[in-house]
Amino acid sequence: MEKLFCLGVALGMAAGALIVANSYKARSLVKKSQQEVLKKVDEMMDERLAARPEEGAQAKKAAQAK
């Protein structure tokens, strides 16, 4: 059963790659989606980096209080 599932996934990926390679609309949709994902990841990383100094300041205050 697992082998059949893996075979189905591989065939689906190959079929998807062929469709994207031969269709301008599909290719542009994939590129657009990739750009959106990268933008969201950048925003999430910026939020985490912005929150990190606050965590460090709180840890220093806690250490000084002890």
N, C-alpha and C positions, 0 to 999 in steps of 0.2 A: 504494500500500500504506500509506504514512504517513497519507494522508488518510482512508483507511478505518479505520485504528487510532484516529485522533483523533475520528472520528465515533462509533466504538464507545465510546470513553471518555466523550464528551459525553452520549450516550444512556444509558449506565450511570449517570452522575452524576445525570441528570434522573430516571431511574427510582428510584434510591436516595432522592433527595429526596422524591419522591412517596410512597414507602413510609413514610419516617420521618414525613412530615407527616400521614399518615392512620392511623398505628398508634401507640397509646400506649406499648406495650411497646418498640417500636423507638426511639421518641423518648426514653424513660427510659434505655434502654441507651446511646444516643449521649451523653446528658448525663453518665451515670456514667463512661463511657470518657473524656470530656473532662476530668472532674474528676481522674481517675487520672493522666492525662497531665500535667496542670498540676501536680499534687502531685510527680510524679517530676522534672519540670523544675525546680521549686523546690528539691528536695533536691539535684539535681546542681549548681545554681547556688550553693547554700550550701556544698557541698563545695569547689567551685572558689574561692569567696571565702575560705574558711577556709585553703586551701592557698596562696593568693597572698601573704599577708604573710610566710610562711616563705621563699618564693622571693625576695622583696625583701630579707630579712635575709641570705640566703646571698649574694646579689649584692653587698651592701654589704661583707660580710666579705671576699669575693674581691677587691673593688676596694681595700680597705684593705691587704690582704696584698701587693698589687703595689706 
